[in-house]
Amino acid sequence: MNAAVLAGIVFVAFSLAYVLYSKFLARRIFALAEDEPVPAQQFEDGIDFLPTRKSVLWGHHFASIAGAAPIVGPAIAVIWGWLPALIWVCLGTIFMGATHDFAALVISARHRGQSIGEIAGHVINPRVRTLFLLVITLLIWVVLAVFAYIIATLFVSNPSSIFPINVQILVAMTLGWLIYRRGIPLLGPSLVGYAILLAAIFYGETFAQNYPAIGEVPVLTWVWILLGYSFVASVLPVWLLLQPRDYLNSHQLVTALALLLAGLFVLQPAVVAPAVNPSPEGAPPLFPFLFVTIACGAISGFHGLVSSGTTSKQLARMPDARPIGYGGMLAEGMLGMLAVLAATAGFATSEEWWHHYSSWGAANGLAAKLDAFVSGGAMFVGSLGIPVSTAKTLMAVIVIAFAATSLDTGARIQRLVIAELAGTYGLKSLTNRFAASAVGIGAALLLAVTQGGGTGGLALWPLFGTTNQLVASVTLLVVSLWLQSRGRPVIYTVIPMLAVSSVTVWAMTGNLIDYFGNFSELWLLAVAGLLILVLVFWIMLEGLGMLVARRGQTPAAEANAPF
């Protein structure tokens, strides 16, 4: 099978979905209006609430949701064959993931920019608000540990990426200062900054050769450094680092996607992996584990936290929610599709693929998963005449840039959620952004360095996938109840909610059996996983009971108001 043909089919499906399905959702389900008030204008404070140009906010949102997960997940899941992975990425993105992200952004913008956990308290009851905020806190706790470990692993295996990533931080802060403090128009500085970033990628290998000691820094040391950086990033104003970095990242990431697609169509590689490989040695069953292994590439609860945590507070006008929420997830679906193809058509022969994926253990190492994308993607880009070594640095920088933006955004969301919980229970000290960030980052550090014999990033992946999907299920439940209260059709969110929750609870149960079977080493994962499952069961029972009880009732007049 020609990989370029598969990419073309998915691209056409995504284009039709945006033109037709997202327009239907915007007009008939969510009834977006140009003159609606938005939180960014009502509560502008220059720290978290800030009306933002659509292109800039799209960049922040896309870069924040598109972490390394839509790369790592598909690179693992192709062990079951390219066909089920590609179908799940395509259909899951269109009917589940993009709908979920769009819906979370809209209802947050209509509730003063509150998080989806806060909104659950209004839609269901205050008790559920606390339960859901706890689940969100646990998810972000895992996210911070996972992405810090992914970046650290890539720094060690690709030291040429270290220089361009650090240049990116400096350029972003300079760009933010020039735009927001000096009043300089965005276009000129952003183009200069982008050129500097591209030059840094080409210089990255030379820098690593001139300073070989930087490539010898251990993974766990990088984890400490990265989480320390996340603390700083989470307390800075959004205009100084978060917005300009994500804006630059979006240019860089879109360029990489364009290069990957162009290289794919020039090279026209054959997919050397089997269409379906139902029983790989040592692997869990394809069903349900495919659906939690590929999480962010199809649907992700973390995206709802970004939509309601940072993006909704920067939305300048309500119609922008469609290209940012729905369109941003389609872009991530493209990344997931490219990861599937890089890990199945990026090998020269089927023998090479089978050597890499001969068993679950062969492809289970984090470095091996990432290398499947980095090497395969570099082969695509190399067909355009770019040196392979530079192409590999580019691919590594792209994965790190994706992961780093999710790390920054996740740390900020964790700070906001901890402050919300602390405010509810009168813990005034934790409403301070420095204290809340310190607690969130400290907990993530503990998780990363203690579980799985100090290889937390590897052991945490299954818990990340299942928790992520459970949060997505609860978000869709909250959206469904919100739509029901306004007399709007709920079928477009209820069906995805039921599908995702059923397979994810099944997979989480399997994870818990493994964790408790190795309790001495994975005790923290076992306790956290069990707590998450109990909390989600509780929320789902209360929410589903309310959904069924309200069925057929006429909504109250005041429920039709946007807030």
C-alpha positions in Angstrom: 0.0 0.0 0.0 1.3 3.5 -1.0 1.6 5.6 2.2 1.0 8.8 0.2 -2.4 7.5 -1.0 -3.4 6.8 2.6 -2.3 10.3 3.6 -4.4 11.7 0.8 -7.5 9.8 1.9 -7.2 11.0 5.5 -6.5 14.6 4.4 -9.7 14.7 2.3 -11.7 13.2 5.1 -10.4 15.9 7.5 -11.1 18.7 5.0 -14.7 17.5 4.5 -15.2 17.2 8.3 -14.1 20.8 8.9 -16.2 22.2 6.0 -19.4 20.2 6.8 -19.4 18.7 10.3 -17.8 21.5 12.2 -20.0 24.1 10.6 -23.1 22.0 11.6 -21.9 21.8 15.2 -21.1 25.6 15.3 -24.5 26.6 13.9 -27.0 24.0 14.9 -25.6 22.6 18.2 -23.7 25.4 19.8 -25.3 28.4 18.0 -22.1 30.6 18.0 -22.8 34.3 17.6 -20.5 37.1 16.6 -21.7 39.5 19.3 -21.4 37.1 22.3 -19.4 38.4 25.2 -16.1 36.5 25.9 -14.2 36.2 29.2 -10.9 37.5 27.7 -12.6 40.9 27.3 -14.7 40.8 30.4 -12.0 39.8 32.8 -8.8 41.0 31.1 -5.9 41.0 33.6 -2.8 40.5 31.4 -1.8 37.4 33.3 -4.3 34.7 32.2 -7.2 36.6 30.5 -6.0 38.4 27.4 -8.0 38.9 24.1 -5.7 37.3 21.4 -5.6 37.3 17.6 -7.0 34.2 16.1 -3.8 33.1 14.4 -1.8 33.5 17.6 -4.3 31.7 19.8 -4.6 28.9 17.2 -0.8 28.5 17.5 -1.0 28.4 21.3 -3.8 25.9 21.3 -2.4 23.6 18.6 1.1 23.6 20.1 -0.3 23.0 23.6 -2.6 20.0 22.7 -0.1 18.5 20.2 2.3 17.0 22.7 4.5 14.0 22.1 1.5 11.7 22.7 0.1 11.7 19.1 3.6 10.6 18.0 4.4 8.1 20.7 1.0 6.5 20.9 0.7 5.7 17.2 4.3 4.5 17.1 3.4 1.9 19.7 0.0 1.1 18.3 1.2 0.1 14.8 2.4 -3.2 16.4 -1.3 -4.3 15.8 -1.0 -3.2 12.2 -1.4 0.1 10.3 -5.1 -0.3 9.4 -6.7 -0.2 12.9 -4.4 2.6 13.9 -5.2 4.7 10.9 -8.9 4.1 11.1 -9.0 5.1 14.8 -6.9 8.3 14.2 -9.2 9.3 11.3 -12.7 8.6 12.6 -11.8 9.3 16.3 -10.4 12.7 15.4 -13.5 13.7 13.3 -16.3 12.5 15.4 -14.8 12.4 18.9 -11.6 14.3 19.5 -12.4 17.5 17.5 -16.0 17.6 18.8 -14.7 17.2 22.4 -12.2 20.0 22.1 -14.6 22.4 20.3 -17.3 21.7 22.9 -15.1 22.2 25.9 -13.8 25.5 24.5 -17.4 26.8 23.8 -18.9 26.0 27.2 -15.9 27.3 29.1 -16.1 30.6 27.2 -19.8 30.7 28.2 -18.9 30.1 31.8 -16.4 33.0 32.4 -13.4 30.9 31.2 -13.9 28.4 34.0 -12.3 25.0 33.8 -14.3 22.0 32.8 -14.1 20.8 36.4 -15.7 24.0 37.7 -18.4 23.8 35.0 -19.2 20.2 36.1 -20.2 21.7 39.5 -22.7 24.0 37.9 -24.1 21.4 35.5 -24.3 18.4 37.9 -23.6 19.4 41.5 -20.9 20.9 43.7 -19.7 17.5 44.9 -19.0 16.4 41.3 -17.0 19.6 40.8 -14.6 18.6 43.6 -14.4 15.0 42.3 -13.7 16.1 38.7 -11.1 18.7 39.8 -9.3 15.9 41.7 -9.3 13.7 38.6 -8.0 16.6 36.5 -5.2 17.2 39.0 -4.2 13.5 38.9 -4.2 13.5 35.1 -2.0 16.6 34.8 0.2 15.1 37.5 0.8 12.2 35.2 1.1 14.5 32.1 3.9 16.6 33.6 5.9 13.5 34.6 5.4 11.8 31.2 6.3 14.8 29.0 9.3 15.8 31.2 10.6 12.2 30.8 10.0 12.2 27.0 11.9 15.4 26.5 14.7 14.2 28.7 15.0 11.0 26.8 15.2 12.9 23.5 17.8 15.3 24.8 20.0 12.3 25.7 19.4 10.4 22.4 19.5 13.5 20.2 21.9 16.1 21.9 21.8 18.2 18.7 18.2 19.2 19.7 19.4 20.9 23.0 20.7 24.1 21.4 17.7 25.0 19.2 15.2 24.3 22.0 17.0 26.7 24.4 17.3 29.3 21.7 13.6 29.0 21.2 12.9 30.0 24.8 15.1 33.1 24.5 13.6 34.1 21.2 10.0 33.7 22.5 10.6 35.9 25.5 12.2 38.6 23.3 9.3 38.4 20.9 6.8 38.8 23.8 8.6 41.8 25.2 8.8 43.5 21.8 5.1 43.0 21.0 3.5 43.6 24.4 5.9 46.1 26.0 7.3 48.0 23.0 4.2 47.9 20.8 6.0 46.5 17.7 3.7 44.8 15.2 3.8 41.0 15.3 4.8 40.1 11.7 8.3 41.4 11.5 9.7 40.1 14.8 8.0 36.8 14.4 9.6 36.2 10.9 13.0 37.2 12.3 12.5 34.9 15.3 11.4 32.0 13.0 14.5 32.4 10.9 16.7 32.3 14.0 15.0 29.1 15.1 15.6 27.4 11.7 19.2 28.5 11.8 19.6 27.1 15.3 18.3 23.7 14.0 21.1 23.6 11.4 23.7 24.6 14.0 22.4 22.1 16.6 24.7 19.2 15.5 27.8 21.4 15.5 27.0 22.7 19.0 26.6 19.1 20.3 30.0 18.2 18.8 31.7 21.2 20.2 30.2 20.6 23.7 30.1 16.8 24.0 29.6 16.9 27.8 26.0 18.2 27.3 25.1 14.9 25.7 26.3 13.0 28.7 23.8 14.5 31.1 21.6 11.7 32.5 17.9 11.5 31.8 16.8 12.0 35.4 19.0 15.2 35.7 17.1 16.6 32.7 13.8 15.7 34.3 14.8 17.8 37.3 15.9 20.7 35.1 12.7 20.5 32.9 10.3 20.5 35.8 12.2 23.4 37.4 11.8 25.3 34.1 8.0 24.4 34.1 7.6 26.0 37.5 9.0 29.2 36.2 7.0 29.1 33.0 3.7 28.4 34.9 3.9 31.6 37.0 5.1 34.0 34.2 2.4 36.2 32.4 1.1 34.5 29.3 2.4 37.3 27.1 6.0 36.8 28.1 6.6 33.1 27.3 3.5 31.0 26.8 1.9 32.9 23.9 5.0 33.9 21.9 6.6 30.5 22.3 3.5 28.7 21.2 3.1 31.1 18.3 6.6 30.4 17.1 6.1 26.7 17.8 3.0 26.7 15.6 5.0 28.0 12.7 7.7 25.5 13.3 5.3 22.6 13.7 3.2 23.5 10.7 6.4 23.8 8.6 7.4 20.3 9.8 4.0 18.9 9.0 4.3 20.4 5.5 7.8 19.0 5.0 6.7 15.6 6.2 3.7 15.6 3.8 5.7 16.9 0.9 8.4 14.4 1.5 5.8 11.6 1.8 4.3 12.5 -1.6 7.7 12.9 -3.2 9.1 9.6 -1.8 5.9 7.7 -2.3 7.1 5.0 0.2 5.3 1.6 0.5 3.9 0.6 3.9 6.0 -2.3 4.9 4.0 -3.2 8.0 1.0 -5.6 7.9 -2.4 -4.2 7.7 -3.5 -6.1 10.8 -1.3 -8.0 13.3 -3.9 -9.2 15.8 -1.7 -11.1 18.3 1.8 -9.7 18.7 4.0 -11.5 21.1 3.6 -10.2 24.7 1.2 -7.4 23.6 -2.2 -6.8 25.3 -5.3 -7.3 23.2 -5.9 -4.9 20.3 -9.3 -4.3 21.8 -9.5 -2.2 24.0 -5.9 -1.2 24.3 -5.6 0.4 20.8 -8.0 3.0 21.9 -6.0 4.1 24.9 -2.6 3.7 23.4 -3.5 6.2 20.7 -5.1 8.8 23.0 -4.1 12.3 21.9 -4.1 11.3 18.2 -7.8 10.6 18.3 -9.4 12.0 21.5 -7.8 13.4 24.6 -9.1 14.6 27.9 -6.0 16.9 28.3 -7.3 18.9 25.3 -10.4 19.8 27.1 -8.3 21.0 30.0 -6.3 23.2 27.5 -9.6 24.5 25.9 -11.1 25.4 29.2 -7.9 26.2 31.1 -6.0 28.6 28.9 -7.5 28.9 25.4 -11.0 30.1 26.6 -9.4 32.9 28.6 -7.7 34.3 25.4 -10.6 33.9 22.9 -11.2 37.3 21.3 -14.6 36.4 19.6 -16.8 33.3 19.9 -16.7 32.2 16.2 -13.0 31.7 16.6 -13.7 28.6 18.7 -14.5 26.6 15.5 -11.1 27.0 13.8 -9.2 26.8 17.1 -11.1 24.0 18.8 -12.2 21.8 15.9 -9.5 22.8 13.5 -6.7 22.5 16.0 -7.7 18.9 16.7 -7.8 18.1 13.0 -4.2 19.4 12.8 -3.2 17.0 15.6 -5.0 14.2 13.8 -2.7 14.9 10.8 0.2 14.6 13.1 -1.1 11.3 14.4 -1.6 10.0 10.8 2.0 11.0 9.9 3.2 9.2 13.0 1.4 6.0 11.9 2.9 6.3 8.4 6.4 7.1 9.6 6.4 4.0 11.9 5.1 1.8 9.1 6.5 3.2 5.9 9.7 4.7 7.3 11.5 1.4 7.2 13.3 0.2 4.1 12.0 -3.4 4.3 9.4 -5.4 6.1 12.2 -7.3 7.7 13.4 -4.1 9.4 9.9 -3.4 10.6 9.4 -6.9 12.0 12.8 -6.6 13.8 11.6 -3.4 15.5 8.1 -4.7 16.3 8.7 -8.5 16.7 7.2 -8.3 20.1 5.7 -5.9 22.6 9.0 -5.7 24.5 11.0 -4.9 21.3 9.0 -1.7 20.7 8.1 -0.9 24.3 11.2 1.2 25.1 10.5 4.9 25.0 13.6 5.7 23.0 12.6 3.0 20.4 9.1 4.4 20.0 10.4 7.9 19.5 13.1 6.7 17.2 10.5 5.1 14.9 9.0 8.5 14.2 12.3 10.5 14.2 14.0 8.1 11.8 11.0 7.5 9.6 10.1 11.2 9.5 13.8 12.1 8.7 13.6 9.7 5.7 10.5 11.5 4.4 12.1 15.0 4.8 15.4 13.8 3.5 13.7 13.0 0.1 13.4 16.8 -0.3 17.2 17.2 -0.4 17.7 18.1 3.3 20.7 16.3 4.9 19.5 13.3 6.9 21.4 14.4 10.0 19.7 17.8 9.9 16.3 16.2 9.2 16.7 14.0 12.3 17.5 17.0 14.4 14.4 18.7 13.0 12.2 15.8 13.8 13.6 15.5 17.3 13.1 19.3 17.9 9.5 19.0 16.6 8.7 16.2 19.1 10.4 18.2 22.0 8.6 21.4 20.9 5.3 19.6 21.0 6.0 18.1 24.4 7.5 21.3 25.9 4.4 23.4 25.0 2.2 20.7 26.7 4.5 20.8 29.6 4.3 24.6 30.0 0.5 24.6 29.5 0.0 21.6 31.8 2.0 23.3 34.6 -0.1 26.4 34.3 -3.4 24.5 34.3 -2.3 22.5 37.3 -1.6 25.7 39.1 -5.0 27.0 38.3 -6.8 23.8 39.3 -4.9 23.5 42.6 -5.8 27.1 43.4 -9.5 26.4 42.6 -9.5 23.4 45.0 -7.6 25.4 47.6 -10.1 28.3 47.4 -13.0 25.9 47.9 -11.6 24.5 51.1 -10.1 27.7 52.6 -6.5 26.8 52.0 -5.5 30.4 51.2 -1.8 29.7 51.0 -2.3 27.4 48.0 -4.3 30.1 46.1 -0.9 31.9 45.6 0.4 31.0 42.1 3.9 30.3 43.4 2.8 27.9 46.1 0.2 26.1 43.9 2.9 25.6 41.1 5.4 24.3 43.6 3.0 21.7 44.9 2.1 20.6 41.3 5.6 20.4 40.0 6.9 18.7 43.2 4.3 16.0 42.9 5.2 15.4 39.3 8.9 15.1 40.1 8.1 12.5 42.8 6.1 10.5 40.3 8.8 10.6 37.5 11.8 9.6 39.6 10.2 6.9 41.9 8.0 4.7 39.7 9.2 1.9 37.5 12.7 1.8 39.1 13.3 5.5 38.3 12.0 5.2 34.7 8.7 6.8 35.4 8.2 8.0 31.9 8.0 4.4 30.7 5.9 3.0 33.4 3.5 5.9 33.4 2.3 5.6 29.7 -0.5 3.2 30.2 -1.9 5.2 33.2 -1.6 8.4 31.1 -3.6 6.9 28.2 -6.4 5.5 30.3 -6.7 8.5 32.6 -6.7 10.8 29.6 -9.6 9.0 28.0 -11.6 8.8 31.2 -11.3 12.6 31.6 -12.5 13.0 28.0 -15.5 10.8 28.8 -16.4 12.9 31.8 -16.0 16.1 29.7 -18.3 14.8 27.0 -20.8 13.9 29.8 -20.7 17.5 31.2 -21.1 18.9 27.7 -24.1 16.6 27.0 -25.8 17.7 30.2 -25.1 21.3 29.4 -26.6 20.9 25.9 -29.6 19.0 27.3 -30.3 21.8 29.8 -30.6 24.2 26.8 -32.8 21.9 24.7 -30.1 21.0 22.2 -29.5 17.6 20.6 -27.1 15.5 22.7 -26.5 12.5 20.5 -23.4 14.0 18.9 -21.6 14.0 22.3 -23.4 11.1 24.1 -22.4 8.4 21.6 -18.7 9.3 21.7 -18.9 9.5 25.5 -20.4 6.0 25.8 -17.9 4.5 23.4 -14.8 6.0 24.9 -15.8 5.4 28.5 -16.6 1.7 28.0 -13.4 0.8 26.3 -11.3 2.9 28.7 -12.8 1.4 31.9 -12.0 -2.0 30.4 -8.4 -1.0 29.7 -8.0 0.7 33.1 -9.1 -2.5 34.9 -6.4 -4.4 33.0 -3.8 -1.8 34.0 -4.7 -2.0 37.7 -4.3 -5.8 37.6 -0.8 -5.3 36.3 0.0 -2.5 38.8 -1.1 -4.5 41.8 0.7 -7.5 40.5 3.9 -5.5 40.8 2.9 -3.4 43.8 6.3 -3.1 45.4 7.7 -1.2 42.4 4.5 0.5 41.1 2.6 1.2 44.3 2.0 4.9 43.5 0.6 4.0 40.1 -1.6 1.3 41.6 -3.0 3.7 44.2 -3.4 6.6 41.8 -5.1 4.4 39.1 -7.6 2.9 41.6 -8.4 6.4 43.0 -9.0 7.7 39.5 -11.2 4.8 38.5 -13.4 5.2 41.7 -13.7 9.0 41.2 -14.7 8.6 37.5 -17.2 5.9 38.3 -18.8 8.2 40.9 -19.0 11.1 38.5 -20.4 9.0 35.7 -23.1 7.5 37.9 -24.3 10.9 39.1 -24.1 12.4 35.6 -25.7 9.6 33.7 -28.5 9.4 36.3 -29.2 13.1 35.7 -29.0 12.7 31.9 -31.6 9.9 32.0 -33.9 11.7 34.5 -34.0 14.9 32.4 -34.8 13.1 29.2 -37.9 14.5 27.5 -38.2 17.4 30.0 -38.6 20.9 28.7 -35.6 23.1 29.6 -36.0 26.0 31.9 -36.1 29.4 30.2 -33.1 30.7 32.1 -31.1 27.6 31.0 -31.1 28.9 27.4 -28.9 31.9 28.4 -25.3 31.6 27.3 -24.0 31.8 30.8 
